[in-house]
Amino acid sequence: MERLGTEVRLYSSPMDAILNANVTNCLQSVFTPDTLRMAVSPLLAWITLVIFGTFSPISSLFSGLSLKRSYKELITERSSKLDVLDIFRFIAILWVMLNHTGSEGRIDILERLPSADAFKSAMHDHPVFGALMGNSALGVEIFLVLSGLLAARSWLRKADEPFFPHWKSFITRRLLRLAPSMFIFVYIAAGPIMEALLPRYSSSMVSACGFWGILSHVTFTSNWQSTPTCMGYLWYLGLDMQLYMVAPIFLNMLHKSPKKGFLLTITTVILSMFIRAGYCTAYGTCNKSDVDIPFISYPGQDAETLKSIYAGLWDMYSRPYTKCGPFLIGLLLGYITTAANKYTMSPLTSKVLFRSSLFVAITTIYAILPEYWNPDAGNTVYNTIYTAVFRSVFALAIGGMIAALYFRQEYRPTHPIFALLAKLTYNAYLLHMPVVYIFNWLPFLQTATSPVHLLLVLPFVAILSFIAALLFYLFVEAPIGHLTSQYATRIGL
């Protein structure tokens, strides 16, 4: 058995492991160069081209690569009632960073040392921050709500067009949005560049990748890995793309027959809850609703039991049919904000909706505490119901807060800093995990015994992640986005 960070990989025999390593290493060379010099050369060539495009007088050829243009777009303010989404996006990425700082940031968590269990207990037992830490994976649900909302508004702008041409354009534009930055990040992370810069990241996150692990990211199927052994935190991109691919089915029906569309969408959300309940019951994990990955450890388990636990948690956490509830709730919210765009709430109604939704969100987070108080309770009725519904209920509360802010009578613009940070969030998501691994060398974090210590480290993780995201945005996302946008326009997408 090979342990990789917070993930477990099982081989049937040592010979299988050797053969698997030899085959996948050969295939992996298809994606990543063998030497540091070979890996760095194309990146330096691209950076040179971007800098040349910034100062080149041949504007018609290279203006799309200009750093000046990218920076101007980054700092341009937006004026829309949807500006509030930027705040939710920023909160979500901070929560995800907190999640991973508490796991991959700790060497004892990565190496399954005895102190890891003590650290986990210290996090969970804190009366104020315990549930906030343990349920930090709910940041993903915020992203799913926002993704569904924006997918709906994007589709509905051209909802009267023929379905399949519209679907092709819809998916292609999503691919062009996500793929370039992710491909380049995977190229850097899975090759000798990251191995030279952060060897612990490579050994924990990349050593088990091989050809098939990297291919799963390139094809947006990483959430279907049997276990998240290859840069597992990127699983979300596969889930998001798969949900985007099926979203038009719901949106087309909502547009043509709203009642049937609402019925189909709500039925699918409820069905997903039942599937989640079935999974946790079958695998005996209904008392592990937070599922993942921060502070997760199962000491004293035999290999087969451990394999079953991880399989159940991963199936419940990453598959579209168990994770679609928040996305579909966002989809409905996107439809409502489009169809009832002129509707406004009175200040009182808006305030009541926002506060009641916030109360539901907080209650949902802290409703996990009975599982922490009774860690061996197993598949009780409470644990089963909570595991089945809490992610979608939390998403519904997030949707309620967004609706209250969107439909209020008085438009209040958000601070421009949130718009800037929101534009960097995707790259911050890609890059925050290597940043977290830098903190493996921070004694303060390694000896932390309280959630407060973890919260004190978080701002530094966030600042470094967004600085890295800024550079990636200026040199990768924005210039490539300009080129792909021009290409998409030319082919009529």
N, C-alpha and C positions, 0 to 999 in steps of 0.2 A: 504494500500500500504506500502510495506517495502522497504526502501532504503538501499542499500548495497554498500558502496564506490561509484564508478562511475557507478554502475549497479542498475537496478530497477527490482523488482519482484512484481507481482500483484497477489492477492488472491481474489476469488470471495466473501468471507465472513470471519469473524474472526474464525468461527467454522472450515472452511476448512483449515485455517492456522494451527489451533491446531491439527486437525487430521493428516494433512500432516507432521507436526513436530513429532508427536508421532510415526507414521509409519516409517518415514525415520530414526529417531533416533534409532529405534530397528534394522533396516536393516544395518545402518551404523556401529553398533557394530560388524558386521561380519568382517569389514575391520580394524577397529581401536580399540585397547584395551580401557578399561574404566578408568584405573588409570595411573598416571605417572610412577609408578614403573613397572607396567606390560608393558608399552610401551617402556621403556628404556632398560629393561632386554635383549631382543633379540639383540638390537644394541650393548650393552656392550659385549655380548657373541661373536658377529661377530668381533668387534674390537680386542678382546682378541685373537681370532683365527688368525687374520691378523698379529698381533704382534708376536704370536707364530710361524707363518709361516715365518716371517722375520728372526728369529734367530734359527729356528729348524734345526737340522742336518739331519732330514728325508726329504731331498730335493724333492724326487720323489712324495711325497704326498702333500706337502704344498708350494712348490716353486712358484706356480702360485699366491699365496697370498702375496708374499714378497713385503714389502714396497721398498726395494732396487731395485727390478726388476721394479716396477712401476715407481719409480723416474728416473731410467736410461732410460726407454722408453720415459718419459716425456721430458727429456732434450736432447734426441737424435736428432741431426740435420737431416733434409731431404734435398735432392738435386734433385729438379724437377722444370720444368718450371711452374708447378702448385703451386709453393710456393707463388705466388702472391695472391692466394685465401686467404691465412692467413690474409693478410692486409685487404681485403674486409670483411672478417668475423669479425675481430676486430672492424672495423668501424661500422658494422651493430649492434653488441651487444652494443656498446657505445650509438648509436642512440636510441636503444630500451630502454636502461637504462635512457637516458634523457627523453624519453617519459613518463616513469612510475614515475620518480622522480618528474616530474611536475604535476602528478595527485595524485597517492597514497601517495607521500611524503608530500602533503599538507593536513592538517586537514580540512581546510575550503572547499577544493574540496570534500573530503570524506563525510563531513557532510552537504554539500550544503548550506554553510553560504553565506551571501551577499557578503563578500569579495572575494568569489570564482569567481564571475563574473568580478570583478575589476581586479583580477589576470589574468584571461583569456584575458581580453582586453589589459592588459599591455603586455602580450606575443605576441598577434597577431598584435598589433599596432607598434611593434618595426620595424623600416625600414630595418634592416639588419638581425636580428635573428627571426623575426616573422614567416616567412614561414618555416624556418629551424626547429623551434619548432613545429609549427602546423602540418607540414608534416613529423614529426619524425617517424611516423609509416611506412615510406618507408624503414626503416631498415629491415622490414619483407620481402620486395621485394628482397633485396640483398640476404637474406638467401634462398629465393625460387629459385633464379637464381643459386646459388651455389649448392643447393640440386639437382636441375634438371641436372646440369652439371655433378656432381659426380655420380648421378644415371645412366646417360647415359654411362659414361666410365666404370662403374662397370658392367652393363648389356652387353655391347658390347665386353667385354673380352671373353665371352663365348656365343656369339650370335648365333653360329652355332649349339649349343646343342638343343635338343628337347624343345619346348616352355614351356610346363607345368612343367616338372621337373626343368627347369632353373628358371621359375617364382617362384616356391615353395622355392627354395634355395635363390633366390634374396630377397623375402619378409621375410623369416625366419631370414636371417642374419640382415636385417634392424630391425626387432623386437628385436633380441638379442642385437643389438647396443643401441636401445632407451629404451627398457622396464625396465631393472633392475634399472637403476638410477632413472627413473621417478617413478617406483613403490615405491622405498624406500623413495623418497622425499615426495610423496603423503602420505605415511604411517606416516612420521614425521609431515607434515604440517597439516593433517586433524585430528590429534589426540591430546591427552593431552600435548605432548611435546611442540608443537608450542603454544598451549593455555597458557602454563606456561611461555614461553619465550617472546612471542609477542601477548598479548591478543587482541590488536587492529587488527592485521593481521587476527587472528581467527574470530573476529566478522565481519570483512569486507569481507574476502575472503572465509571463511570456513563455517560460520554459516548457510548458505543456501544450503550447499552441500547435506547432507543426503546420502542415499544409492545410489540413481540414479546419483547424481552429481559425486560422487567418481567413480562409475562404468563407467561413460562416459570417465573418464581419463584412467582407466585401459584398456578399450576396444578401446582407440584411436578414440572416437566419440565426444569429448567434443565440437568440433566446430559445432555440431548439437544441442547443448542445445538451448532451445527457447530464453533464454537470458544468458549472461555469468556471472551467479551468483555464480559459484563455481570455485575458482581459475581460473578465466576467461582467464588470460594471457597464460595458458597452451593450449589454443585452437589450437595453431600452430602445436603441435605435432600430433593431430588428422588429421589436414589438410595435413601435410607432409606425414603421413602414407598412407592416401587415394590416394594422388597423386602418391606415389610410387607404389601403387597397380595397377594403370591404365597405368603407364609409359611404361611398356613392350609392350603394344598394339602399341604405337607410335614408340618405338624403334625397334620392330620387323619389322614393315613396312619400317622404314628408312633403316634398314640393307638389306632387301630383294629387296625393290624398292624405292630408295632414292627420286625420283620425287614424287611418290604417298605419301611417308612419309612426305615430306616437305609440300605438299598440305594439307594433313590431319591436320598436326600440326598447320600450319598458319591459316587454316580455323577455327580450334577450338579456337585459340587465338582471332580471329576477332569475332566469335560468342559469346565468353565470354564478349567482350566489349559491344556488343548489349544487352546482358542480364543485364549488369551493368547499362546501360542507361535506360533500361526498369524498373529496380528496383527503381532507384533514381527518375524517373518520377512518378511512381505509388505511392511512399511514400512521394513525395514532399521534397526530401532531396538532390537534385542535387547541392544545394549551401552549402553542408556540405561534401565536397569531402574528407577532412582529416579524417572524420568519427569519430575518436575515441578519444578517451578515454582521452588523456590529455586535460584538460581544457574544457571538453564537459559539457554543462549545458543548460537546457531549462526552465528558470524560468517562472512562470505564466501559465504553460500549465495544462489542465485538465488531469485526469488519462488516459482516452482513447486515447487522442492525443499523450501523452507521450509514451504510450505503442506502438502506431503505429510508432512513430519516431524511437524508439529503435529497434523495429522489423525490420524496413527497413534498418537501418544502420548495424545491426548485420547480416542480411541475405546477404547484399552486401559485407560485410567485411570478412566473415568466411567460406563461402561455396566453395566447390571445383570448381563449374561451374562459379563462379564470380572471383575466385582468382587464376585460373590455368595459366593465361597468362604468368606471370614471370617464373613459373616453366617450362613451355613448351619452352620458349625462352632459358632457361638454358639447357634444353634437346637438343635443336638444336645445341647450342654451344658445348655441350659435344660430340655430334655426329661429328661435324666439326673438333674439335681438335683431335678426334680419326682417322677419315677418311683421314684427310690432315695433319697428324702428322709431315711429313717432309717438309711441306711448310714453308717458312720464308718470312717475310716482310722486305723491305729495311728500314733503319733507318728513312727516310723521311716519308714513308707510315705509319709506326708504330706511329710516332709522330703525324701525321695529324689525324689518326684514334682515337688515345687516346684523343687528345685535343678536337676534334669535339664531341666525345662521352661525355666527361666531360662537355662541353658546353650544350649539350642536357639535361644531368642530372640536371645541375644547373637551366637551364631554366624551366624544368618541375617542380622542387621544387617551384620556385618563381612564376610560372604561376598561383598558387592558390591565389595570392594577390587580384585580382579583387573580389573574394568571400569575403575576409576580408574587402575590401573597401565598398562593397555593400552587407552587411549580410542578407538583406531582399529581395534580388533580385529574389530568388526562382529558378524555373526551366527554366532559360534562355538557349538559344542555346549554349552559351559559357560554362555555368556551366554543362550542360548535356554532351557535348562532352568531356570536361576536366575530369569529373567523370568517363566517360566510358573508356578513353584511358590512363590516366596519369600514372597508375601503370605499365602497359605493356610498355609504351614508356620509362619510367624510367628504367625498367628492360633491355630493348634493349640497352640503353646507358651504363648500367653496363656491359652487355655482350660485347659491343664494346670495352670498356676499357680493359676488361680481354683478349679479342682476340688480341688487340694491344700489350699487354705485353707478351702474350704466344707465338705469332708468330714472335716476333722480332728476328733479327739475333743473337744478342749478349745476352747470358744468364747472368742475373744479380741476384745472390741469394739475397733473402730478409734477413733481420736481424734475427738471431736465436730466439730473444725474441718473434717475431710474431708467429713462429711455436709453441712455448710453450704456448702462450696465446690462440692460435687457438685450441689446444688440450683441453684447459680448458673451452672453450666457451659454450659447451653444459651444463656443470654443472653451469657455471656462469648464464646462462639463467634460469635454474631451481631455483637457489638460490637468484637471484638479488632482487626479489620482497620482500621477508622477510627483506633483507638488507635495501631496500627503506623504509620500515615501521619503521626501527630504527630512521630514520631522521624525523619522526613525532615529536620528542622531540628536534629538533634543531631550536632554535628561529630564526636564520639567514634565514633558508628556509621558515619558517612560515610567516615571515614578508617581504619576497622578493617582490619587485615591478618591477623587470627587468629581462629579459632573461639572462643578465650577471650574476646575482646572482645564477640562476639555473646552469649555466655553471661552476661556481666556486665550486658548491657542487658536480657536476658530478664526478670529479676525486676520491673523497672520497668514493662515492658509488661504483665506479668501483674497487678501491683497495680492499675494504672489500668484494665485491662480488667475486673477483678472489682469495682472500685468502680462503674464504669459499669453492670455487670451487676446489682449490688445495687439501684441506683436503678431500673433497668428492671424488675427483679423486683417491687419494692414498688409501683411505679406502673402497671405494665403486666401482666406475666405472672400474678402472684398474684391481683389483683382480677378480671381477665378470666377467669382460670381458675376462680374461685369462681362467676362467673355462668354460664359454659359448663357447669360440673359440675352446677349446679342444673338447667339446661336439659336436659342429657343424662339426668338422673334422672327428670325429668318425662315425657320421651318414652320411658322404659323402656330406655335404652341401658346 
